Amino acid sequence: MKKIIIISFIGMTLVFIGAYASIIVYTRHTLNSVEEKVKQHNPEITRVESITSIGHWGEWFSEYSLVVVLDGKKYRVWTNGDGKIGEKVLIE
């Protein structure tokens, strides 16, 4: 009986670890994809310093916030994932 409980516990732990790892890989892939689309649609951006997802898991529409360098100045920009910048605010 103890052996079955231990095997079940180990199995559930492996399933949770696998699910968590797949969510992290998916999120990283999505953020990299959005970053590349922003660079493609806006060649004047010289560097993307950071990118974050606005919203929560499972929402229908995703929005992203990026800190980018344009003409040597840092801006915070927003996009909905298609690479087109919706709004731009000077940070420095």
C-alpha positions in Angstrom: 0.0 0.0 0.0 2.8 2.4 0.9 4.5 1.6 -2.5 1.3 2.6 -4.4 1.0 5.9 -2.5 4.7 6.7 -3.1 4.4 5.9 -6.8 1.2 7.9 -7.2 2.8 10.9 -5.4 5.9 10.7 -7.6 3.7 10.5 -10.7 1.6 13.5 -9.8 4.7 15.5 -9.0 6.2 14.7 -12.4 2.9 15.7 -14.1 2.9 19.1 -12.2 6.5 19.7 -13.0 6.0 18.9 -16.7 2.9 21.2 -16.9 4.8 24.0 -15.2 7.8 23.7 -17.5 5.5 23.6 -20.6 3.8 26.8 -19.5 7.2 28.5 -19.1 8.4 27.4 -22.5 5.2 28.5 -24.1 5.3 32.0 -22.5 9.0 32.5 -23.4 8.2 31.5 -27.0 5.3 33.9 -27.2 7.3 36.8 -25.8 10.1 36.1 -28.2 7.6 36.0 -31.1 6.1 39.4 -30.1 9.6 40.9 -29.8 10.5 39.8 -33.3 7.3 41.1 -34.8 7.8 44.5 -33.1 11.4 44.6 -34.6 10.1 43.7 -38.1 7.4 46.3 -38.1 9.5 49.0 -36.5 13.1 48.9 -37.9 13.9 52.2 -36.2 14.0 50.3 -32.8 17.6 49.6 -32.1 17.1 47.5 -29.0 14.4 45.9 -26.9 15.4 46.1 -23.2 12.4 44.3 -21.7 9.0 42.8 -22.6 6.1 41.8 -20.4 2.7 40.5 -20.9 -0.2 42.6 -19.7 -3.2 40.5 -18.5 -3.7 37.1 -17.2 -3.5 33.6 -18.5 -6.5 32.6 -20.5 -7.7 36.0 -21.6 -8.9 36.3 -25.1 -6.8 39.3 -26.1 -3.2 39.7 -25.1 -1.4 43.0 -24.8 2.4 43.5 -24.3 4.5 46.3 -22.9 8.1 46.7 -24.1 10.9 49.0 -23.1 12.7 49.9 -26.4 15.5 52.2 -27.5 14.7 54.6 -30.3 17.2 57.2 -31.4 19.2 56.7 -28.2 16.2 57.3 -25.9 14.1 54.8 -24.0 10.4 54.4 -24.6 7.7 52.2 -23.2 5.5 51.0 -26.1 2.4 48.8 -26.2 1.3 46.3 -28.8 -1.3 43.7 -29.0 1.1 41.1 -30.4 1.0 41.9 -34.1 4.1 44.1 -33.9 2.3 47.4 -34.5 2.9 49.9 -31.8 -0.2 51.4 -30.3 1.2 54.0 -27.9 4.7 55.3 -27.1 5.8 57.1 -23.9 9.3 58.5 -23.3 10.8 57.0 -20.1 14.0 59.1 -19.8 
